[in-house]
């Protein structure tokens, strides 16, 4: 993507509206979708989609110009941007990272128990002679990885767009070079695919919150003066390949297939999952004593089995689980993400075949 003039982009989050940022993103070729007002999660589906679960790319709402199914509805169509943010100026903005060819390092600074040193940088043993006193967040693990490679930490890379999050974290945006393989998303606590502890990757299969989006916790603010993502550094591309993030190329903007009815087996798969999702969502009634983690784990494990058997697609399952988990425990997103990722992976090892599948 050609680098644009700095005068063509919003200078500060405080002086740009979400609509301004949505138009700027679309002008860069980055598909956008609305986030719920005051939240960092996608705006809710329409009533019809909430009542009838179906695959995002089979949704007739997309052709009707609705924003159902989060980042699956992302678009660069200026008429839809006018309709969505013109009528709902308080909506936040999310960018679908895969079609935008973006890789964003989501550096967390959550208060959490520091894991064993050999889980801080998956695949890299850290010798006992390395002093880890004071290590407490993703800023520290990313700095450690960069130091081991003789590089500057991306958190300090002022040549690219960096966005401060309301929780004190940081989003570091990079652009994949044309023709290079895509990357997939991950959470920093994943035992299978992770770059570093408390460093999530937002890429294909995920979205990123833009500057000027305001949540109950505060405003997402761009740092410094750079507003364009720099090309992904070669050393980071190598690390993402080493940690299993690289995937085959996918079309930048795939046309959505026409809507179709779910297969009987797919309907039965949803029927099996829905009661488990309802149990997770019901945990919102109390802040503790509801066995939330156990119920979320059971739902995600079942979803993994349905995905492996072809009754659901992985992205859809992940979206459903994340939505109900966020509704029940909005302040435990990191914990929920780790449970969902682990249980989906475990369930996928045991496909759940339903009788009567055509």
Phi, psi and omega per residue, in radians:
X1 nan 2.272 3.132
X2 -1.153 2.449 3.109
X3 -1.297 2.272 -3.086
X4 -1.544 2.870 3.028
X5 -1.109 2.430 3.135
X6 -1.075 -0.412 -3.131
X7 -1.300 -0.169 -3.075
X8 -1.627 0.012 -3.078
X9 -2.111 2.749 3.101
X10 -1.013 2.259 -3.059
X11 -1.346 -0.766 3.137
X12 -2.413 2.562 3.138
X13 -1.052 -0.536 -3.094
X14 -1.206 -0.367 -3.084
X15 -1.927 0.095 3.134
X16 -2.099 2.375 3.097
X17 -1.483 2.807 3.052
X18 -0.949 -0.644 3.118
X19 -1.116 -0.738 3.088
X20 -1.020 -0.791 -3.109
X21 -1.177 -0.685 3.110
X22 -1.052 -0.753 3.128
X23 -1.161 -0.691 3.116
X24 -1.110 -0.770 3.113
X25 -1.049 -0.815 -3.136
X26 -1.072 -0.651 3.114
X27 -1.127 -0.474 3.071
X28 -1.445 -0.048 -3.109
X29 1.502 0.302 -3.131
X30 -1.758 1.959 -3.135
X31 -1.118 2.394 -3.093
X32 -2.117 2.763 3.077
X33 -2.542 2.720 -3.093
X34 -1.321 2.558 2.966
X35 -1.873 2.598 -3.130
X36 -0.997 2.464 -3.124
X37 -0.997 2.186 3.111
X38 1.380 0.159 -3.115
X39 -2.369 2.930 3.102
X40 -1.857 0.249 3.120
X41 -1.843 2.710 -3.095
X42 -1.012 2.595 3.057
X43 -1.029 2.584 -3.049
X44 -1.108 2.614 3.016
X45 -1.106 2.874 3.031
X46 -1.196 2.902 -3.077
X47 -1.028 -0.680 -3.125
X48 -1.107 -0.739 -3.128
X49 -1.259 -0.524 3.088
X50 -1.182 -0.525 -3.090
X51 -1.530 -0.395 -3.073
X52 -2.280 1.768 -3.113
X53 -1.238 2.371 3.130
X54 -2.728 2.947 3.140
X55 -1.167 2.418 -3.110
X56 -0.959 -0.708 -3.085
X57 -1.409 0.021 3.024
X58 -1.805 0.103 -3.020
X59 -1.380 2.149 3.124
X60 -1.259 -0.226 -3.115
X61 -1.155 -0.520 -3.098
X62 -1.097 -0.759 3.131
X63 -1.229 -0.306 3.102
X64 -1.593 0.048 3.076
X65 1.456 0.385 3.103
X66 -1.698 2.830 -3.034
X67 -1.733 0.371 -3.073
X68 -1.003 2.592 3.024
X69 1.266 0.593 2.946
X70 0.977 -2.257 -3.013
X71 -1.183 -0.237 3.079
X72 -1.190 -0.344 3.129
X73 -1.665 0.050 -3.057
X74 -1.012 2.511 -3.037
X75 -2.616 2.834 2.967
X76 -1.974 0.145 -3.096
X77 -1.183 2.009 -3.082
X78 -1.085 -0.517 3.127
X79 -1.176 -0.653 3.098
X80 -1.237 -0.658 3.080
X81 -1.048 -0.756 3.109
X82 -1.062 -0.753 -3.099
X83 -1.203 -0.734 -3.056
X84 -1.284 -1.000 -3.065
X85 -1.487 -0.395 3.078
X86 -1.141 -0.636 3.135
X87 -1.595 -0.300 -3.065
X88 -2.393 1.228 -3.016
X89 -1.155 -0.246 -3.131
X90 -1.494 -0.123 3.111
X91 -1.140 2.471 3.023
X92 -1.409 -3.083 -3.080
X93 -2.246 2.243 3.004
X94 -2.045 2.534 3.085
X95 -1.919 2.257 3.051
X96 -1.319 1.918 -2.937
X97 -1.184 -0.659 -3.083
X98 -1.035 -1.041 3.124
X99 -1.083 -0.474 3.126
X100 -1.413 -0.118 -3.084
X101 0.980 0.746 3.108
X102 -1.843 2.517 2.951
X103 -2.187 2.081 -3.079
X104 -2.065 2.204 3.041
X105 -1.484 2.053 -3.129
X106 -1.763 1.712 -3.040
X107 -1.596 2.091 -3.098
X108 -1.692 2.670 3.065
X109 -2.275 0.669 -3.114
X110 -1.275 2.626 3.034
X111 -1.379 1.995 -3.101
X112 -2.697 2.720 3.105
X113 -1.140 2.295 3.135
X114 -1.317 2.214 -3.109
X115 -1.285 3.103 3.071
X116 -0.969 2.543 -3.061
X117 -0.975 -0.497 -3.122
X118 -1.454 0.059 3.020
X119 -1.915 0.000 -3.119
X120 -1.267 -0.720 3.114
X121 -2.212 1.591 -3.070
X122 -0.866 2.243 3.119
X123 1.538 -0.098 -3.133
X124 -2.119 1.841 3.081
X125 -1.211 2.406 -3.130
X126 -1.894 2.021 -3.048
X127 -1.095 2.613 -3.116
X128 -1.069 -0.361 -3.130
X129 -1.295 -0.262 3.132
X130 -1.368 2.117 -3.116
X131 -1.378 2.029 -3.124
X132 -1.858 0.256 3.119
X133 -1.018 2.292 3.119
X134 1.616 -0.206 3.117
X135 -1.158 2.203 -3.035
X136 -2.533 -0.147 -3.027
X137 -2.670 3.130 3.083
X138 -1.143 -0.454 3.066
X139 -1.062 -0.662 -3.105
X140 -1.296 -0.738 -3.112
X141 -1.214 -0.628 3.111
X142 -1.193 -0.680 3.082
X143 -1.120 -0.652 3.112
X144 -1.133 -0.796 3.114
X145 -1.052 -0.803 -3.135
X146 -1.086 -0.715 -3.136
X147 -1.124 -0.684 3.124
X148 -1.109 -0.501 3.138
X149 -1.672 0.029 -3.139
X150 1.227 0.565 -3.088
X151 -2.155 2.885 3.044
X152 -1.348 2.516 3.089
X153 -1.132 2.358 3.083
X154 -0.997 -0.440 3.103
X155 -1.078 -0.399 -3.135
X156 -1.807 0.169 -3.070
X157 -1.444 1.679 -3.109
X158 -1.464 0.137 3.094
X159 -1.535 -0.055 -3.092
X160 -2.295 2.910 3.114
X161 -1.198 2.210 3.067
X162 -2.216 2.406 -3.059
X163 -2.221 2.136 3.092
X164 -1.394 2.287 -3.141
X165 -1.615 2.763 -3.131
X166 -1.059 -0.441 -3.108
X167 -1.475 -0.015 -3.124
X168 1.699 0.027 3.076
X169 -1.431 -2.988 -3.100
X170 -2.584 2.368 3.012
X171 -1.826 2.142 3.113
X172 -1.935 1.973 -3.036
X173 -1.598 2.340 3.016
X174 -2.335 2.685 3.123
X175 -1.862 2.314 3.046
X176 -1.271 2.339 3.072
X177 -1.076 2.618 3.131
X178 -1.014 2.304 3.093
X179 1.519 -0.160 3.140
X180 -1.415 2.730 3.140
X181 -1.085 2.628 3.055
X182 -1.299 2.904 3.044
X183 -2.066 2.722 3.070
X184 -1.887 2.768 -3.117
X185 -1.296 2.793 3.069
X186 -2.782 2.896 3.020
X187 -1.968 2.556 -3.043
X188 -1.165 -0.232 3.122
X189 -1.683 0.007 -3.092
X190 -1.176 2.337 3.100
X191 -1.377 -0.173 -3.052
X192 -1.840 -0.925 -3.117
X193 -2.247 1.879 3.104
X194 -2.728 2.578 3.087
X195 -1.515 -0.794 -3.135
X196 -2.830 2.703 3.105
X197 -1.050 2.307 -3.116
X198 1.126 0.439 2.992
X199 -2.211 1.819 3.091
X200 -1.512 2.711 3.061
X201 -1.983 2.162 3.052
X202 -1.821 1.989 -3.080
X203 -2.653 -2.522 -3.126
X204 -0.984 2.384 -3.109
X205 1.490 0.256 -3.136
X206 -2.693 3.127 3.132
X207 -2.408 2.910 3.121
X208 -2.269 2.504 3.112
X209 -1.393 2.366 -3.088
X210 -1.595 2.838 2.971
X211 -1.012 2.721 -3.133
X212 1.409 -0.083 3.033
X213 -1.404 2.280 -3.139
X214 -1.976 2.301 3.057
X215 -2.036 3.126 3.115
X216 -1.061 -0.453 -3.111
X217 -1.472 -0.290 -3.125
X218 2.482 -2.869 -3.019
X219 -1.837 2.474 2.985
X220 -1.448 2.124 -3.014
X221 -2.144 2.317 3.041
X222 -1.279 2.446 3.124
X223 -1.679 2.659 3.039
X224 1.093 -2.643 -3.084
X225 -1.984 -0.214 -3.090
X226 -1.369 2.281 -3.110
X227 -2.151 0.085 -3.125
X228 -2.074 2.309 3.093
X229 -1.110 2.347 3.061
X230 -1.396 2.803 3.044
X231 -1.027 2.511 3.123
X232 -1.031 2.141 -3.138
X233 -1.020 2.525 -3.093
X234 -1.013 -0.679 -3.085
X235 -1.186 -0.603 3.080
X236 -1.236 -0.669 3.070
X237 -1.029 -0.719 3.101
X238 -1.107 -0.736 3.131
X239 -1.149 -0.686 3.122
X240 -1.167 -0.617 3.062
X241 -1.172 -0.748 -3.138
X242 -1.078 -0.639 -3.073
X243 -1.613 0.194 2.998
X244 1.457 0.377 -3.117
X245 -1.561 -0.310 -3.037
X246 -1.393 2.398 3.130
X247 -2.312 2.921 3.140
X248 -1.134 2.735 3.123
X249 -1.039 2.526 3.026
X250 -2.219 2.696 -3.130
X251 -1.026 2.523 -3.114
X252 -1.143 -0.739 3.103
X253 -2.437 1.515 -3.104
X254 -1.285 2.347 3.057
X255 -1.147 2.464 3.141
X256 -1.309 2.326 3.086
X257 -1.182 2.715 3.141
X258 -1.074 2.667 -3.140
X259 -1.126 2.537 3.095
X260 -2.558 2.805 -3.134
X261 -1.323 2.541 3.080
X262 -1.165 2.578 3.089
X263 -1.202 2.737 3.084
X264 -0.954 -0.699 3.138
X265 -1.143 -0.678 3.102
X266 -1.115 -0.699 3.093
X267 -1.095 -0.705 3.131
X268 -1.184 -0.605 3.092
X269 -1.073 -0.777 3.088
X270 -1.126 -0.669 3.128
X271 -1.080 -0.583 3.123
X272 -1.297 -0.622 -3.070
X273 -1.428 -0.597 -3.028
X274 -0.947 -0.812 3.135
X275 -1.070 -0.590 3.129
X276 -1.231 -0.677 3.069
X277 -1.130 -0.675 3.128
X278 -1.104 -0.641 3.106
X279 -1.117 -0.702 3.111
X280 -1.131 -0.828 -3.102
X281 -1.095 -0.581 -3.139
X282 -1.148 -0.295 3.118
X283 -1.144 -0.232 3.114
X284 -1.129 -0.317 -3.097
X285 -1.181 -0.372 -3.133
X286 -2.535 2.564 -3.075
X287 -1.397 -0.274 3.127
X288 -2.715 2.931 3.111
X289 1.316 0.337 -3.107
X290 -1.916 0.034 -3.085
X291 1.012 0.720 -3.082
X292 -0.990 -0.853 -3.085
X293 -1.092 -0.746 3.134
X294 -1.087 -0.741 -3.118
X295 -1.218 -0.693 3.098
X296 -1.145 -0.715 3.114
X297 -1.070 -0.746 -3.132
X298 -1.132 -0.753 3.136
X299 -1.130 -0.759 -3.117
X300 -1.200 -0.653 3.110
X301 -1.111 -0.756 3.099
X302 -1.097 -0.753 3.118
X303 -1.068 -0.682 3.101
X304 -1.058 -0.707 3.098
X305 -1.154 -0.656 3.107
X306 -1.205 -0.656 3.086
X307 -1.103 -0.803 -3.107
X308 -1.106 -0.510 -3.130
X309 -1.568 -0.027 3.069
X310 1.562 0.204 -3.125
X311 -1.552 -0.337 3.076
X312 -2.426 2.753 2.954
X313 -1.697 2.732 -3.000
X314 -1.077 -0.762 -3.117
X315 -1.080 -0.713 3.128
X316 -1.121 -0.802 3.139
X317 -1.051 -0.787 -3.132
X318 -1.083 -0.727 3.135
X319 -1.102 -0.775 -3.134
X320 -1.083 -0.818 -3.115
X321 -1.127 -0.755 -3.134
X322 -1.119 -0.691 -3.122
X323 -1.092 -0.816 -3.102
X324 -1.262 -0.603 3.106
X325 -1.148 -0.752 3.117
X326 -1.121 -0.630 3.128
X327 -1.156 -0.634 -3.094
X328 -1.451 -0.697 -3.086
X329 -2.375 1.279 -3.048
X330 -1.094 -0.346 -3.105
X331 -1.745 0.175 -3.129
X332 -2.167 0.697 -3.043
X333 -1.067 -0.728 -3.110
X334 -1.107 -0.780 3.114
X335 -1.061 -0.810 -3.126
X336 -1.078 -0.737 -3.139
X337 -1.056 -0.721 -3.137
X338 -1.149 -0.740 3.125
X339 -1.098 -0.803 -3.110
X340 -1.089 -0.831 -3.117
X341 -1.047 -0.834 -3.099
X342 -1.144 -0.792 -3.073
X343 -1.264 -0.625 3.055
X344 -1.055 -0.779 3.135
X345 -1.104 -0.761 3.135
X346 -1.142 -0.735 -3.141
X347 -1.154 -0.544 -3.128
X348 -1.149 -0.350 3.116
X349 -1.342 -0.150 3.138
X350 -2.324 1.426 -3.115
X351 -0.925 2.400 -3.105
X352 -1.801 1.587 -3.110
X353 -1.456 2.287 -3.125
X354 -1.733 2.454 -3.134
X355 -1.128 2.495 3.081
X356 1.472 0.179 3.103
X357 -1.141 2.229 -3.120
X358 -1.170 nan nan
